[in-house]
Amino acid sequence: MNKYMKLTQMNKIIASFVLLLFFTAPRLAHAQYVQLNADQKKEVENATFKGLDGNTVNVSDYKGKVVMIDFWETWCHPCIASMPTEDKLAREFPDKFVVLAVTPGFNDSKQQVKKFVKDHNYKFHFAYGKKLAKQLMISGIPYKVFLDPKGNFIKVEMGSYGPQKDYHDIKSIIEKYNPGNSK
């Protein structure tokens, strides 16, 4: 086999790989369920964070509501794109749902987070959560952890299905875990 034929075959292999990535990449951007072990679930159920004001934020402070711990950062486009949907639900169900928007401290500085919060009027409780992010071994964001009104772990999702599907999925969790499913 001559050098030209080897290069042509290699180019075909590379082109096939690029096409494969092109057609599978949109699927990889969707949400996926993440499994946690018993210790990680307990860590979530007993989680404490440091609020932007320096005060301690406990997930137990929100018993009686579905809690969504949303790990995000300012550079994460899917994270930012999910926030209007989450905000809409937090405003629709103020007595049944709360969003803890937690930065895992991958790349954002405290100043970047504070500026983002100042520039947006989301009905979230913002906090820092590097310790829990490490315990959960978070490998990608957005990373959403759900707790029921009693403070028990429900599930984890990494990624997003897009605004409409995320809205309906989160709304169904709120309604399932709150008695009297109307607003």
VOVOSE-68578 format. One record per residue (C-alpha): x, y, z. Coordinates in steps of 0.05 Angstrom, whole numbers, plus 32768, in hexadecimal, padded with zeros to 4 digits. Layout:
BEGIN
+------+-------+------+
: east : north :   up :
+------+-------+------+
:    X :     Y :    Z :
...
+------+-------+------+
//
This chain:
BEGIN
+------+-------+------+
: east : north :   up :
+------+-------+------+
: 8000 :  8000 : 8000 :
: 801E :  8042 : 7FED :
: 8021 :  8081 : 8017 :
: 7FE8 :  80A3 : 7FF1 :
: 7FB8 :  8069 : 7FFD :
: 7FC9 :  8068 : 8047 :
: 7FBA :  80B2 : 804D :
: 7F78 :  80AA : 8027 :
: 7F62 :  8072 : 8055 :
: 7F76 :  809A : 8092 :
: 7F4F :  80D6 : 8078 :
: 7F11 :  80AA : 806F :
: 7F18 :  8090 : 80B6 :
: 7F1F :  80D7 : 80D1 :
: 7EE4 :  80F0 : 80A7 :
: 7EB9 :  80B6 : 80C0 :
: 7ECC :  80C6 : 8108 :
: 7EBB :  8110 : 80FF :
: 7E78 :  80FE : 80E0 :
: 7E69 :  80CF : 811A :
: 7E78 :  8106 : 814C :
: 7E4E :  8138 : 8125 :
: 7E11 :  810B : 8125 :
: 7E18 :  80F3 : 816E :
: 7E2B :  8135 : 818E :
: 7DE3 :  8151 : 8192 :
: 7DCF :  8112 : 81B8 :
: 7E09 :  811A : 81E9 :
: 7DF0 :  8160 : 81FB :
: 7DAF :  8145 : 8218 :
: 7DA5 :  8136 : 8261 :
: 7DB9 :  80F4 : 827E :
: 7DA9 :  80D4 : 82C0 :
: 7DE2 :  80CB : 82F1 :
: 7DE5 :  8095 : 8325 :
: 7DFC :  80A7 : 836C :
: 7E11 :  8076 : 83A1 :
: 7DF1 :  8076 : 83E6 :
: 7E28 :  80A1 : 8405 :
: 7E22 :  80D5 : 83CE :
: 7DD6 :  80D8 : 83D7 :
: 7DE0 :  80E4 : 8422 :
: 7E12 :  811C : 8412 :
: 7DDD :  813D : 83E5 :
: 7DA6 :  8136 : 841A :
: 7DD3 :  8156 : 844F :
: 7DF6 :  8188 : 8421 :
: 7E0B :  81CC : 843A :
: 7E26 :  8203 : 840E :
: 7E44 :  8248 : 8417 :
: 7E15 :  827E : 83FE :
: 7E2E :  82B9 : 83D7 :
: 7E26 :  82E3 : 8416 :
: 7E52 :  82B2 : 843D :
: 7E19 :  8293 : 8464 :
: 7E0D :  8248 : 8467 :
: 7DD6 :  822C : 843A :
: 7DBB :  81E8 : 844E :
: 7D8E :  81BE : 8420 :
: 7D67 :  81AD : 8460 :
: 7D52 :  81F7 : 8463 :
: 7D24 :  81E9 : 8428 :
: 7CFD :  81AD : 8443 :
: 7CB6 :  81B0 : 842A :
: 7CCC :  81C1 : 83E3 :
: 7CEA :  819A : 83AA :
: 7D33 :  81B1 : 83A9 :
: 7D5B :  81B3 : 8369 :
: 7DA6 :  81BC : 8373 :
: 7DBD :  81D6 : 8330 :
: 7E09 :  81D4 : 8327 :
: 7E1C :  8209 : 82F4 :
: 7E51 :  823C : 82E0 :
: 7E4E :  827D : 82BA :
: 7E73 :  8262 : 827C :
: 7E44 :  8226 : 8275 :
: 7E12 :  8237 : 823D :
: 7DE2 :  81FD : 824B :
: 7DE2 :  8211 : 8295 :
: 7DD1 :  8259 : 8285 :
: 7D9D :  8244 : 8251 :
: 7D79 :  8219 : 8287 :
: 7D73 :  8252 : 82B9 :
: 7D37 :  8276 : 829C :
: 7D0F :  8235 : 829D :
: 7D24 :  8227 : 82E5 :
: 7D14 :  826E : 82F9 :
: 7CCE :  8268 : 82D9 :
: 7CC1 :  822A : 8303 :
: 7CDC :  824A : 8342 :
: 7CAC :  8284 : 8338 :
: 7C70 :  8257 : 8325 :
: 7C7A :  822A : 8362 :
: 7C99 :  8256 : 8398 :
: 7C7D :  822B : 83D1 :
: 7C8F :  81E9 : 83B1 :
: 7CD2 :  81F1 : 838C :
: 7D15 :  8211 : 8399 :
: 7D54 :  8216 : 836E :
: 7D98 :  8215 : 8390 :
: 7DC6 :  822E : 8359 :
: 7E09 :  8213 : 836F :
: 7E4B :  8222 : 834E :
: 7E7C :  81E8 : 8355 :
: 7EB8 :  8217 : 834D :
: 7ED4 :  81F7 : 830E :
: 7EE9 :  8238 : 82ED :
: 7EBE :  8271 : 8306 :
: 7ED9 :  82A3 : 8338 :
: 7EAD :  82BE : 8370 :
: 7EAC :  8301 : 834C :
: 7E92 :  82E1 : 830C :
: 7E5A :  82BE : 8331 :
: 7E47 :  82FC : 8358 :
: 7E45 :  8326 : 8318 :
: 7E19 :  82F2 : 82F6 :
: 7DE8 :  82F1 : 8331 :
: 7DE7 :  833D : 8332 :
: 7DD8 :  8340 : 82E7 :
: 7D9F :  830D : 82EB :
: 7D60 :  830E : 8314 :
: 7D57 :  82C3 : 831E :
: 7D2E :  82AA : 8359 :
: 7D66 :  827B : 836F :
: 7D91 :  8272 : 83AC :
: 7DD8 :  8277 : 8393 :
: 7E11 :  8254 : 83B7 :
: 7E56 :  8235 : 83B0 :
: 7E5C :  81E9 : 83B1 :
: 7EA1 :  81D0 : 83A0 :
: 7EA1 :  819D : 83D8 :
: 7E60 :  817B : 83C2 :
: 7E75 :  817E : 8379 :
: 7EB4 :  8157 : 838A :
: 7E8D :  8125 : 83B4 :
: 7E5D :  8119 : 837B :
: 7E97 :  8115 : 8349 :
: 7E73 :  8145 : 831A :
: 7E91 :  813F : 82D5 :
: 7E63 :  816E : 82AF :
: 7E30 :  81A5 : 82B9 :
: 7DF7 :  81B5 : 82BB :
: 7DF0 :  8181 : 82F1 :
: 7DAD :  8181 : 8315 :
: 7D9E :  815C : 8355 :
: 7D56 :  8157 : 836D :
: 7D3D :  814D : 83B5 :
: 7CF5 :  8142 : 83CA :
: 7CD2 :  816F : 83FE :
: 7CE9 :  8140 : 8436 :
: 7D31 :  814A : 8421 :
: 7D3A :  8106 : 8401 :
: 7D62 :  80FC : 83C2 :
: 7D38 :  80F3 : 8382 :
: 7D68 :  80F3 : 8347 :
: 7DA2 :  8114 : 8322 :
: 7DA4 :  812C : 82DA :
: 7DE0 :  8146 : 82B5 :
: 7DD3 :  8172 : 8278 :
: 7D93 :  818E : 825D :
: 7D5A :  8179 : 822F :
: 7D4B :  81C1 : 821C :
: 7D1C :  81F4 : 823B :
: 7CD9 :  81D4 : 822B :
: 7CEA :  818D : 823F :
: 7D11 :  81A4 : 827D :
: 7CD4 :  81CE : 8291 :
: 7CA5 :  8193 : 828C :
: 7CD5 :  8162 : 82AD :
: 7CE2 :  818F : 82E9 :
: 7C99 :  81A2 : 82EE :
: 7C86 :  8159 : 82F1 :
: 7CB7 :  814E : 832A :
: 7C9A :  818A : 8350 :
: 7C53 :  8170 : 8347 :
: 7C64 :  8128 : 8357 :
: 7C86 :  8138 : 8399 :
: 7C56 :  816E : 83B2 :
: 7C11 :  815C : 83CB :
: 7BD9 :  8183 : 83A9 :
: 7BF9 :  8186 : 8364 :
: 7BDB :  81CA : 8351 :
: 7C01 :  820B : 835B :
+------+-------+------+
//
